[in-house]
Amino acid sequence: MKKGSMGMALFTGAFVGIVVFLFEYILPNSNLITSVSITGLSALIGGLIGNKLFPNKS
């Protein structure tokens, strides 16, 4: 595994964890579809940001 992709994966995981924690703290009684969509969107956004912060060095 390349260093850039490992950093991106760690950043994405941390970003998703923080976003989901904040979302569940703010709206504790949300339904499943909303939680899954928030998690998916945060993974997409976290991956894009992580790719910019930790580019693959080839």
TACORKA-V996657 format. One record per run of one state. SS is the DSSP state (a for helix, b for strand, c for the rest). FROM is the first residue (numbers start at 1). TO is the last residue. If there is no record, write none. Layout:
SS:FROM:TO
SS:FROM:TO
This chain:
c:1:2
a:3:26
c:27:31
a:32:53
c:54:58
